[in-house]
């Protein structure tokens, strides 16, 4: 028997079954439905231990890849060099360089910059895709979701994860088309995937990329 895995328990009134998740920080969470015994969490962790350990290993490799960037950050398939400047509070881009704060506030400033850039990058692509197919959305928001890259509500609100700017442009384009297709088909039925295949040929390659490298889409 190996060492025990650390995990936290969270109860949810919406959960209908025991669910185990592993996040990019290496945290393991077990979500229990209301009324489920705590021993259900231990049983789930034992049963899913091989999968949990693979996920933890994947995230460790992802963290190593992020550490290896050595003063650079990715941006839609290109590489931007970070130029620390004492006294600076905001990030400013000049060509392929990002002038960033020199202190501990660098990470927060970088995220704010990526969020602003994400709104601009997504808006242009989203508007173009909707124009091509005669669709319309209600509004656009940029978020930092932990478990999803984007979403489309029934009211037409589009939400995209700013971390998509750390991926190649083709990945962002795929996610946008995925959500645009949801304006017509809200579920993931065969009809939805057929529609996505028509509008974004070869999307499976981008899905595979996200599965392999999604954990690296972080600044630290």
C-alpha positions as CSV (number, residue, x, y, z in Angstrom):
1,X,0.0,0.0,0.0
2,X,1.3,3.5,-0.8
3,X,1.0,6.6,1.3
4,X,-2.4,8.1,1.9
5,X,-3.6,10.8,-0.5
6,X,-4.6,14.1,1.1
7,X,-8.0,15.4,0.0
8,X,-10.6,17.8,1.1
9,X,-14.4,17.2,1.3
10,X,-17.0,19.6,0.1
11,X,-20.7,19.0,0.4
12,X,-23.1,20.2,-2.3
13,X,-26.9,20.3,-2.2
14,X,-26.8,20.1,-6.0
15,X,-24.6,17.0,-6.3
16,X,-26.3,13.8,-7.1
17,X,-23.3,11.5,-6.8
18,X,-19.8,11.5,-5.4
19,X,-17.4,13.4,-7.6
20,X,-13.6,13.7,-7.4
21,X,-11.6,16.5,-8.9
22,X,-7.9,17.3,-9.1
23,X,-6.9,21.0,-9.7
24,X,-3.7,22.4,-11.1
25,X,-2.3,23.2,-7.7
26,X,-2.3,19.5,-6.8
27,X,-5.4,19.7,-4.6
28,X,-7.8,16.7,-4.5
29,X,-11.4,17.5,-3.7
30,X,-14.3,15.1,-3.1
31,X,-17.8,16.5,-3.6
32,X,-20.4,14.7,-1.6
33,X,-24.2,14.9,-2.0
34,X,-26.1,16.0,1.0
35,X,-26.6,13.1,3.4
36,X,-23.8,11.0,2.0
37,X,-21.5,9.4,4.6
38,X,-17.9,10.7,4.8
39,X,-16.6,7.2,4.2
40,X,-18.0,7.5,0.7
41,X,-15.2,10.0,0.0
42,X,-12.5,7.7,1.2
43,X,-13.9,4.9,-0.9
44,X,-14.0,7.1,-4.0
45,X,-10.4,8.2,-3.5
46,X,-9.3,4.5,-3.1
47,X,-11.2,3.5,-6.3
48,X,-9.9,6.4,-8.4
49,X,-6.4,6.5,-7.0
50,X,-4.7,5.5,-10.3
51,X,-6.5,8.3,-12.1
52,X,-5.8,10.8,-9.3
53,X,-2.1,10.0,-9.4
54,X,-2.0,10.3,-13.2
55,X,-3.6,13.8,-12.9
56,X,-1.2,14.8,-10.2
57,X,1.7,13.7,-12.4
58,X,0.3,15.6,-15.4
59,X,0.0,18.8,-13.3
60,X,3.5,18.4,-12.0
61,X,4.8,18.1,-15.6
62,X,2.7,21.2,-16.5
63,X,4.2,23.2,-13.6
64,X,7.7,22.2,-14.8
65,X,6.9,23.4,-18.3
66,X,5.7,26.7,-16.9
67,X,8.9,27.1,-14.8
68,X,11.0,26.4,-17.9
69,X,9.6,29.5,-19.7
70,X,12.5,31.5,-18.2
71,X,11.2,35.1,-18.3
72,X,8.7,34.6,-21.2
73,X,5.0,34.0,-21.5
74,X,3.0,32.5,-24.4
75,X,0.4,34.5,-26.3
76,X,-1.7,32.8,-29.0
77,X,1.2,30.8,-30.3
78,X,3.9,33.5,-30.0
79,X,6.4,34.1,-27.2
80,X,6.6,37.4,-25.3
81,X,9.6,38.5,-23.4
82,X,9.1,39.9,-19.9
83,X,11.0,43.1,-19.1
84,X,10.8,43.8,-15.4
85,X,10.8,47.6,-14.5
86,X,10.9,48.8,-10.9
87,X,8.1,51.3,-10.1
88,X,5.8,50.0,-12.9
89,X,2.3,49.0,-11.8
90,X,0.7,48.1,-15.1
91,X,1.8,45.8,-18.0
92,X,2.5,47.4,-21.3
93,X,3.3,45.6,-24.6
94,X,5.9,46.9,-27.1
95,X,6.3,44.5,-30.0
96,X,7.2,41.1,-28.6
97,X,8.1,42.5,-25.1
98,X,5.9,42.9,-22.1
99,X,7.1,45.6,-19.7
100,X,6.0,44.4,-16.3
101,X,6.3,45.3,-12.6
102,X,9.5,44.1,-11.0
103,X,8.1,43.0,-7.7
104,X,5.5,40.6,-6.3
105,X,2.7,42.4,-8.0
106,X,3.9,41.2,-11.4
107,X,1.6,38.1,-11.5
108,X,-1.5,40.0,-10.7
109,X,-0.6,42.8,-13.2
110,X,0.0,40.2,-15.9
111,X,-3.3,38.5,-15.3
112,X,-5.1,41.9,-15.5
113,X,-3.3,42.6,-18.8
114,X,-4.3,39.1,-20.2
115,X,-7.9,39.7,-19.2
116,X,-8.0,43.0,-21.0
117,X,-6.3,41.5,-24.1
118,X,-8.7,38.5,-24.0
119,X,-11.7,40.7,-24.2
120,X,-10.3,42.3,-27.4
121,X,-9.1,39.1,-29.0
122,X,-12.3,37.1,-28.2
123,X,-14.7,40.0,-29.2
124,X,-13.2,40.3,-32.7
125,X,-13.2,36.5,-33.3
126,X,-16.7,36.0,-31.8
127,X,-18.3,38.8,-33.8
128,X,-16.7,37.5,-37.0
129,X,-17.9,34.0,-36.4
130,X,-21.4,35.1,-35.5
131,X,-21.5,37.3,-38.6
132,X,-20.5,34.3,-40.8
133,X,-23.4,32.1,-39.6
134,X,-26.0,34.8,-38.9
135,X,-26.0,34.3,-35.1
136,X,-26.1,36.8,-32.3
137,X,-25.1,36.8,-28.7
138,X,-26.3,38.9,-25.8
139,X,-23.0,39.9,-24.1
140,X,-19.4,38.8,-23.6
141,X,-17.6,38.3,-20.3
142,X,-14.0,37.3,-19.6
143,X,-13.5,35.1,-16.5
144,X,-11.0,32.8,-14.9
145,X,-13.0,29.6,-14.6
146,X,-11.2,26.7,-12.9
147,X,-12.9,23.9,-14.7
148,X,-14.1,25.2,-18.1
149,X,-12.7,27.2,-21.0
150,X,-16.0,28.8,-22.0
151,X,-19.7,28.7,-21.7
152,X,-22.8,29.9,-23.5
153,X,-26.0,30.6,-21.4
154,X,-29.5,30.2,-22.8
155,X,-29.8,34.0,-22.6
156,X,-26.9,34.3,-25.0
157,X,-24.2,35.4,-22.6
158,X,-20.8,34.2,-23.7
159,X,-18.0,33.7,-21.1
160,X,-14.5,32.9,-22.0
161,X,-11.5,32.0,-19.9
162,X,-8.6,34.5,-20.3
163,X,-6.1,31.6,-20.0
164,X,-7.0,30.7,-23.6
165,X,-4.6,33.4,-24.7
166,X,-1.8,31.2,-23.4
167,X,-2.8,28.6,-26.1
168,X,-2.2,28.7,-29.8
169,X,-4.6,30.9,-31.8
170,X,-6.2,27.8,-33.4
171,X,-7.3,26.6,-29.9
172,X,-9.0,29.9,-29.1
173,X,-10.7,29.8,-32.5
174,X,-12.0,26.3,-31.8
175,X,-13.4,27.3,-28.4
176,X,-15.2,30.3,-30.0
177,X,-16.8,28.1,-32.6
178,X,-17.8,25.6,-30.0
179,X,-19.7,28.3,-28.1
180,X,-21.2,29.9,-31.3
181,X,-22.6,26.5,-32.2
182,X,-24.3,26.4,-28.8
183,X,-26.3,29.4,-29.8
184,X,-28.0,27.0,-32.2
185,X,-27.7,23.7,-30.3
186,X,-27.4,24.0,-26.5
187,X,-26.6,20.4,-25.8
188,X,-23.7,18.1,-26.9
189,X,-25.8,15.9,-29.1
190,X,-24.8,14.3,-32.4
191,X,-26.4,17.3,-34.1
192,X,-24.1,19.7,-32.2
193,X,-20.9,17.8,-33.1
194,X,-21.9,17.6,-36.7
195,X,-22.6,21.4,-36.8
196,X,-19.2,22.0,-35.1
197,X,-17.5,19.8,-37.6
198,X,-19.0,21.8,-40.5
199,X,-18.0,25.2,-39.0
200,X,-14.6,24.2,-37.5
201,X,-13.1,21.4,-39.6
202,X,-10.5,19.4,-37.8
203,X,-11.6,20.7,-34.3
204,X,-10.6,17.3,-32.8
205,X,-7.0,18.4,-33.1
206,X,-7.6,21.4,-30.8
207,X,-9.6,19.3,-28.4
208,X,-6.7,16.9,-28.1
209,X,-4.3,19.8,-27.6
210,X,-6.3,21.1,-24.7
211,X,-6.5,17.7,-23.1
212,X,-2.7,17.3,-23.3
213,X,-1.6,20.9,-22.5
214,X,-4.5,22.6,-20.8
215,X,-2.8,22.4,-17.4
216,X,0.1,24.5,-18.8
217,X,-2.3,27.4,-19.5
218,X,-1.3,29.3,-16.3
219,X,1.1,32.1,-15.5
220,X,2.6,30.4,-12.5
